[in-house]
Amino acid sequence: MAKKCWIERDQRKKNTVDKYAKLRRELKEKGDYVGLSMLPRDASPTRLVNRCVITGRRRAYLRRFKMSRITFRELASQGMIPGVTKSSW
């Protein structure tokens, strides 16, 4: 489980990206790179990190399911994820 402060920090970054998205798009269209550099650093979407919705883990993140591989495996084994079955051949 990730620390709560890391999860909260990522949420703050997400809010900042959403807040400045329109302004960033306008500045990029104009080619005003000085204006872009004056925006907060966390306004850039590349600073966002994908995190597991259940544990907050950022490594081994599966985009399709929005969770880490460990959480995915636990829930899939319990049958909690619809359409996912254990394969055998």
C-alpha positions as CSV (number, residue, x, y, z in Angstrom):
1,M,0.0,0.0,0.0
2,A,1.4,3.4,-1.0
3,K,1.6,6.1,1.6
4,K,-1.4,8.4,1.7
5,C,0.7,11.5,1.1
6,W,1.9,10.1,-2.2
7,I,-1.6,9.3,-3.3
8,E,-2.8,12.8,-2.2
9,R,0.2,14.4,-4.0
10,D,-0.7,12.7,-7.2
11,Q,-4.3,13.8,-6.8
12,R,-3.1,17.4,-6.4
13,K,-1.1,17.1,-9.6
14,K,-4.1,15.8,-11.4
15,N,-6.2,18.8,-10.3
16,T,-3.4,21.2,-11.3
17,V,-3.2,19.6,-14.8
18,D,-7.0,19.9,-15.2
19,K,-6.9,23.5,-14.0
20,Y,-4.2,24.6,-16.5
21,A,-5.1,22.3,-19.5
22,K,-7.0,25.0,-21.5
23,L,-4.4,27.7,-20.9
24,R,-1.6,25.2,-21.8
25,R,-3.4,24.3,-25.1
26,E,-3.8,28.0,-26.0
27,L,-0.2,28.9,-25.2
28,K,1.1,25.9,-27.3
29,E,-1.1,26.9,-30.3
30,K,0.4,30.4,-30.1
31,G,3.9,29.1,-29.7
32,D,4.4,31.1,-26.5
33,Y,7.0,28.9,-24.8
34,V,8.0,31.6,-22.4
35,G,4.4,31.7,-21.1
36,L,4.4,27.9,-20.9
37,S,7.6,28.0,-18.8
38,M,5.9,30.4,-16.4
39,L,3.2,27.9,-15.6
40,P,3.6,25.7,-12.5
41,R,5.8,22.6,-13.1
42,D,3.0,20.3,-12.0
43,A,0.7,21.7,-14.8
44,S,2.4,19.4,-17.3
45,P,0.5,16.1,-17.9
46,T,3.8,14.2,-18.2
47,R,4.3,14.6,-14.4
48,L,1.2,12.5,-13.7
49,V,1.8,8.9,-12.5
50,N,-0.6,6.0,-13.1
51,R,-1.5,4.4,-9.8
52,C,-3.5,1.4,-8.8
53,V,-7.0,2.5,-7.7
54,I,-6.9,0.0,-4.8
55,T,-3.4,0.1,-3.4
56,G,-1.9,3.2,-4.9
57,R,1.1,1.2,-6.3
58,R,2.7,2.9,-9.3
59,R,4.9,0.1,-10.6
60,A,3.5,-2.8,-12.7
61,Y,0.4,-0.8,-13.6
62,L,-2.1,-2.4,-16.0
63,R,-3.9,0.4,-17.9
64,R,-6.8,-1.7,-19.0
65,F,-7.8,-2.6,-15.4
66,K,-6.4,0.5,-13.7
67,M,-4.6,-1.6,-11.1
68,S,-1.3,-3.1,-10.3
69,R,-0.4,-6.7,-11.4
70,I,-0.5,-7.9,-7.8
71,T,-4.0,-6.6,-7.1
72,F,-5.1,-7.8,-10.5
73,R,-3.9,-11.3,-9.7
74,E,-5.5,-11.4,-6.3
75,L,-8.9,-10.2,-7.6
76,A,-8.8,-12.4,-10.7
77,S,-8.1,-15.5,-8.6
78,Q,-11.1,-14.7,-6.4
79,G,-13.3,-14.2,-9.5
80,M,-13.9,-10.5,-8.7
81,I,-13.0,-9.2,-12.2
82,P,-15.7,-10.0,-14.8
83,G,-14.5,-11.8,-17.9
84,V,-11.1,-12.7,-16.6
85,T,-10.4,-16.4,-16.2
86,K,-7.3,-18.3,-15.3
87,S,-5.8,-19.8,-18.5
88,S,-4.7,-23.4,-18.7
89,W,-3.3,-25.4,-21.6
